[in-house]
Amino acid sequence: MHTRTLGQGLQVSAIGLGAMGMSQSYGPNPGARDAMIGVLRGAVERGVAFFDTAEVYGPYINEELVGDALAPLRDQVVIATKFGWRIQDGRSVGLDSRPEQVKRVADASLRRLRVDTIDLFYQHRVDPHVPIEDVAGAVAELVQAGKVRHFGLSEAAAATIRRAHAVHPVTAVQSEYSLWTRDPEPEVLPTCAQLGIGFVPFSPLGKGFLTGTVTSATELSAGDIRASIPRFSAENRTANQALVEHVTRLAQAKDATPGQIALAWLLAQHPWIVPIPGTRRRERVEENAAATRVPLSADELADLDDLAARVGVQGDRYNEHHLSLVGR
């Protein structure tokens, strides 16, 4: 797989792997821990060299999983993790990006990931009670101490990105972005372009919907985060099916899968965009990696660009609580 460059010269594989779903959010994981380690190591064999985790996934167990899986391959991979939550009794109970907390999290993440340096350290959500300048300053100190290489933000507003970048260079902004979630386009992507910051879309496959494997008939199991998302109500899944059908027809014409079309569209937006689809299956890793070889013509891109506006997308991408945490 070819590489792409985020901000500050950080080179990563053109498609990464989000590990969250191996530990939480998508219902019971039928795969044993050893199987997930196999998926992560198999991804490296297929050219994936950019892995995403966070302390709050689990909490903690996802970082431990990624650390154990990738320790033998450390010199071949870039590992990103995140800070910004207060965790008590095994669950997150609010935001906490106080500088002293950021530094505590960094030390704990280093141990769990079994690394000497965190390659990319994101603020997971903007904390309205801590000035972003203080957060950036804390990460700058971690960079100076050799504990962190690069600073990132997740789901931040353009103005916040600019303020943080003025204190310490931001390497990447991670936010939800896909054919049916276009929120970053008006302000965040132009800001990244102007400042030389890379952009990392999570949920680039619409939490599975854009692959065509989730329909109005799909039973969402207990513990599946999609059950609480308005866009995934049975009624809205039915309404949004027209978008997936359009992508599926194009995929069939190009001997590709719908997921590959969705990823290829993202890759075509800017050369500094690096999607991080998540999966628990080796065959999906291979399928996603192959999206880098799916060519889209200018006409096909233009058609896909207009698709969501033309067909319409029903339902918010988060419930009310989670929406209140983004775009700050």
C-alpha positions as CSV (number, residue, x, y, z in Angstrom):
1,M,0.0,0.0,0.0
2,H,1.3,3.5,-0.8
3,T,1.7,6.0,2.0
4,R,0.2,9.4,2.6
5,T,1.6,12.3,4.6
6,L,-0.4,14.0,7.4
7,G,0.8,17.3,9.0
8,Q,4.4,17.8,10.2
9,G,5.6,15.1,7.7
10,L,4.0,12.1,9.5
11,Q,3.9,9.3,6.9
12,V,1.2,6.6,7.3
13,S,-0.4,4.0,5.1
14,A,-3.1,5.4,2.9
15,I,-5.7,3.5,4.8
16,G,-5.4,2.8,8.6
17,L,-7.3,0.6,11.0
18,G,-9.6,1.8,13.8
19,A,-9.4,-0.8,16.6
20,M,-12.3,0.5,18.8
21,G,-14.8,-2.1,17.6
22,M,-12.6,-4.9,18.7
23,S,-13.3,-4.0,22.3
24,Q,-16.6,-2.1,22.4
25,S,-19.6,-0.4,20.8
26,Y,-20.7,-3.0,18.2
27,G,-22.2,-5.6,20.5
28,P,-20.6,-8.9,21.7
29,N,-17.4,-9.7,20.0
30,P,-17.5,-13.4,19.0
31,G,-13.7,-13.4,18.3
32,A,-11.3,-14.3,21.1
33,R,-8.6,-11.9,22.0
34,D,-6.0,-14.0,20.2
35,A,-8.2,-13.7,17.0
36,M,-8.2,-9.9,17.3
37,I,-4.4,-9.9,17.7
38,G,-4.3,-12.0,14.5
39,V,-6.4,-9.4,12.7
40,L,-4.2,-6.6,13.8
41,R,-1.0,-8.4,12.8
42,G,-2.6,-9.5,9.5
43,A,-3.4,-5.9,8.7
44,V,0.3,-5.1,8.9
45,E,1.0,-7.9,6.4
46,R,-1.5,-6.3,4.0
47,G,0.3,-3.0,4.2
48,V,-1.8,-1.2,6.9
49,A,0.7,0.7,9.1
50,F,-1.6,3.2,10.9
51,F,-3.6,2.1,13.9
52,D,-6.0,4.0,16.1
53,T,-7.0,3.3,19.7
54,A,-7.9,5.3,22.9
55,E,-7.7,4.9,26.6
56,V,-11.5,5.1,26.9
57,Y,-12.1,2.2,24.5
58,G,-12.9,-0.6,27.0
59,P,-11.7,1.4,28.9
60,Y,-8.1,0.6,28.7
61,I,-8.4,-2.9,27.2
62,N,-8.2,-1.7,23.6
63,E,-4.9,0.0,24.1
64,E,-3.6,-3.2,25.8
65,L,-4.8,-5.3,22.8
66,V,-3.1,-3.0,20.3
67,G,0.0,-2.9,22.3
68,D,0.3,-6.6,22.7
69,A,-0.5,-7.2,19.0
70,L,1.9,-4.6,17.6
71,A,4.8,-4.8,20.0
72,P,6.7,-7.3,17.7
73,L,6.1,-5.0,14.7
74,R,6.7,-1.6,16.4
75,D,9.2,-0.4,13.8
76,Q,6.6,-0.9,11.0
77,V,3.6,0.9,12.4
78,V,2.3,4.3,13.6
79,I,0.1,4.1,16.6
80,A,-2.4,6.9,17.6
81,T,-4.2,7.1,20.9
82,K,-6.3,9.7,22.7
83,F,-6.8,11.5,26.0
84,G,-9.5,13.7,27.4
85,W,-11.8,11.7,29.6
86,R,-12.3,11.2,33.3
87,I,-12.7,7.5,33.9
88,Q,-14.1,6.0,37.1
89,D,-15.1,2.5,38.0
90,G,-14.5,1.3,34.4
91,R,-16.5,4.0,32.6
92,S,-16.1,7.5,31.4
93,V,-17.9,10.1,33.6
94,G,-17.0,13.3,31.7
95,L,-14.3,15.3,30.0
96,D,-11.0,16.0,31.6
97,S,-8.2,17.7,29.6
98,R,-6.4,19.4,32.5
99,P,-2.7,19.5,31.7
100,E,-1.9,17.2,34.7
101,Q,-4.5,14.7,33.5
102,V,-3.1,14.8,30.0
103,K,0.3,13.9,31.3
104,R,-1.0,11.1,33.5
105,V,-2.8,9.6,30.6
106,A,0.3,9.7,28.4
107,D,2.3,7.8,31.0
108,A,-0.4,5.2,31.4
109,S,-0.9,4.8,27.6
110,L,2.8,4.4,27.1
111,R,2.7,1.4,29.4
112,R,-0.4,-0.2,27.9
113,L,0.8,0.3,24.3
114,R,4.2,-1.0,25.3
115,V,6.0,1.8,23.4
116,D,8.6,4.4,24.4
117,T,6.8,7.2,22.4
118,I,3.2,7.7,21.4
119,D,3.3,8.5,17.7
120,L,0.1,10.6,17.6
121,F,-1.7,11.8,20.7
122,Y,-5.3,13.2,20.1
123,Q,-7.5,15.2,22.4
124,H,-10.5,13.0,22.1
125,R,-13.1,15.7,22.6
126,V,-12.6,19.4,23.2
127,D,-13.0,20.2,26.9
128,P,-14.9,23.5,27.3
129,H,-13.5,23.9,30.8
130,V,-9.8,23.9,29.8
131,P,-8.5,26.4,27.3
132,I,-7.2,24.7,24.2
133,E,-4.0,26.6,24.6
134,D,-3.3,24.9,27.9
135,V,-4.0,21.5,26.3
136,A,-1.7,22.2,23.4
137,G,1.0,23.4,25.8
138,A,0.7,20.2,27.8
139,V,1.2,18.1,24.7
140,A,4.1,20.3,23.7
141,E,5.8,19.5,27.0
142,L,5.2,15.8,26.3
143,V,6.8,16.2,22.9
144,Q,9.8,17.9,24.4
145,A,10.1,15.1,26.9
146,G,10.1,12.5,24.1
147,K,6.9,10.8,25.2
148,V,4.8,12.0,22.2
149,R,5.8,12.7,18.6
150,H,2.7,14.4,17.2
151,F,-0.4,16.3,18.5
152,G,-3.9,15.7,17.1
153,L,-7.5,16.9,17.8
154,S,-10.8,15.0,17.3
155,E,-14.1,16.5,16.4
156,A,-12.8,20.0,17.0
157,A,-14.2,23.2,15.4
158,A,-12.1,25.2,12.9
159,A,-11.5,28.0,15.4
160,T,-10.3,25.6,18.0
161,I,-7.9,24.0,15.6
162,R,-6.4,27.4,14.7
163,R,-5.9,28.3,18.4
164,A,-4.3,24.9,19.2
165,H,-2.0,25.1,16.1
166,A,-0.8,28.5,17.2
167,V,0.6,27.0,20.4
168,H,1.9,23.6,19.0
169,P,1.6,22.3,15.5
170,V,-1.4,20.0,14.9
171,T,-0.5,17.0,12.8
172,A,-4.0,15.6,12.3
173,V,-7.7,16.2,12.9
174,Q,-9.9,13.2,13.3
175,S,-13.6,13.5,12.8
176,E,-16.5,11.5,11.3
177,Y,-16.5,11.9,7.5
178,S,-18.0,9.8,4.8
179,L,-20.4,9.9,1.9
180,W,-23.3,10.5,4.3
181,T,-21.6,12.6,6.9
182,R,-20.2,15.7,5.3
183,D,-19.9,18.0,8.3
184,P,-16.1,18.7,8.0
185,E,-16.4,20.1,4.5
186,P,-17.5,23.8,5.0
187,E,-14.9,24.8,7.6
188,V,-12.7,22.1,9.0
189,L,-11.2,20.7,5.8
190,P,-10.4,24.2,4.4
191,T,-8.7,25.0,7.7
192,C,-6.6,21.8,7.5
193,A,-5.6,22.6,4.0
194,Q,-4.5,26.1,4.9
195,L,-2.5,25.0,8.0
196,G,-1.0,21.8,6.5
197,I,-2.8,19.5,8.8
198,G,-3.8,16.0,7.9
199,F,-7.4,14.7,8.2
200,V,-8.3,11.2,9.5
201,P,-12.0,10.2,8.9
202,F,-13.4,7.7,11.4
203,S,-16.5,5.8,10.5
204,P,-15.7,6.2,6.8
205,L,-18.1,3.4,6.0
206,G,-21.0,5.0,7.9
207,K,-20.6,2.5,10.8
208,G,-21.2,-0.3,8.4
209,F,-24.2,1.2,6.6
210,L,-22.4,2.1,3.4
211,T,-21.1,-1.4,2.9
212,G,-24.7,-2.6,2.2
213,T,-24.5,-5.1,5.1
214,V,-26.8,-3.1,7.4
215,T,-30.5,-2.7,6.3
216,S,-33.8,-1.8,8.0
217,A,-34.2,-5.5,8.8
218,T,-30.9,-5.8,10.7
219,E,-31.3,-6.6,14.4
220,L,-28.9,-4.4,16.3
221,S,-27.7,-6.4,19.3
222,A,-27.5,-5.2,22.9
223,G,-24.4,-3.0,23.4
224,D,-24.4,-1.9,19.8
225,I,-23.9,1.9,19.7
226,R,-25.9,2.2,16.5
227,A,-29.1,1.3,18.5
228,S,-28.8,4.8,20.1
229,I,-28.1,6.7,17.0
230,P,-31.1,8.4,15.3
231,R,-29.7,7.7,11.8
232,F,-29.9,3.9,12.6
233,S,-33.6,3.7,13.5
234,A,-35.4,1.2,11.3
235,E,-37.3,4.1,9.7
236,N,-34.2,6.1,8.9
237,R,-32.3,3.0,7.6
238,T,-35.2,2.4,5.2
239,A,-35.1,6.1,4.1
240,N,-31.3,6.0,3.6
241,Q,-31.2,2.8,1.7
242,A,-31.4,4.7,-1.6
243,L,-28.0,6.1,-1.0
244,V,-26.5,2.7,-0.5
245,E,-28.2,1.3,-3.5
246,H,-26.7,4.0,-5.7
247,V,-23.2,3.2,-4.3
248,T,-23.8,-0.5,-4.8
249,R,-24.7,-0.1,-8.5
250,L,-21.5,1.8,-9.1
251,A,-19.5,-0.8,-7.2
252,Q,-21.0,-3.6,-9.4
253,A,-20.0,-1.7,-12.5
254,K,-16.5,-1.3,-11.3
255,D,-16.0,-4.9,-10.0
256,A,-15.6,-3.4,-6.5
257,T,-17.6,-3.5,-3.2
258,P,-19.7,-0.6,-1.9
259,G,-17.3,-0.2,1.0
260,Q,-14.4,0.2,-1.5
261,I,-16.3,2.9,-3.4
262,A,-16.9,4.8,-0.2
263,L,-13.2,4.6,0.8
264,A,-12.0,5.5,-2.7
265,W,-14.3,8.6,-2.7
266,L,-12.7,9.7,0.5
267,L,-9.1,9.1,-0.8
268,A,-9.9,11.2,-3.8
269,Q,-11.0,14.3,-1.8
270,H,-7.5,15.3,-0.7
271,P,-4.1,13.6,-0.7
272,W,-3.8,14.3,3.1
273,I,-6.9,12.3,4.0
274,V,-6.4,8.9,5.6
275,P,-9.5,6.9,6.5
276,I,-9.4,4.5,9.4
277,P,-12.2,1.9,8.9
278,G,-12.7,-0.5,11.7
279,T,-13.3,-4.3,11.5
280,R,-12.9,-7.5,13.4
281,R,-12.4,-9.6,10.3
282,R,-9.2,-10.3,8.2
283,E,-11.1,-10.4,4.9
284,R,-12.5,-6.9,5.6
285,V,-9.0,-5.6,6.3
286,E,-8.0,-6.9,2.9
287,E,-11.1,-5.5,1.2
288,N,-10.6,-2.1,2.7
289,A,-6.9,-2.0,1.8
290,A,-7.7,-2.8,-1.8
291,A,-9.8,0.4,-2.0
292,T,-6.6,2.2,-2.8
293,R,-6.6,0.5,-6.2
294,V,-10.2,1.5,-7.1
295,P,-10.1,4.3,-9.7
296,L,-13.0,6.8,-9.8
297,S,-13.4,9.1,-12.8
298,A,-14.1,12.8,-12.5
299,D,-17.7,12.2,-13.5
300,E,-18.1,9.4,-10.9
301,L,-16.6,11.6,-8.2
302,A,-18.9,14.4,-9.1
303,D,-21.9,12.2,-9.0
304,L,-20.9,10.8,-5.6
305,D,-20.2,14.3,-4.3
306,D,-23.7,15.3,-5.0
307,L,-25.3,12.0,-3.9
308,A,-26.2,12.8,-0.2
309,A,-27.7,16.2,-1.2
310,R,-29.6,14.6,-4.0
311,V,-30.9,11.5,-2.3
312,G,-31.0,13.0,1.2
313,V,-29.8,11.5,4.6
314,Q,-32.3,11.0,7.3
315,G,-31.4,11.2,11.0
316,D,-28.6,12.7,13.1
317,R,-25.3,11.0,13.2
318,Y,-25.3,11.0,17.0
319,N,-27.8,11.2,19.8
320,E,-28.3,14.5,21.5
321,H,-25.7,13.9,24.2
322,H,-22.9,13.0,21.8
323,L,-23.8,15.8,19.5
324,S,-23.2,18.2,22.3
325,L,-19.5,17.0,22.5
326,V,-18.6,17.7,18.9
327,G,-17.8,20.8,16.9
328,R,-16.5,22.9,19.8
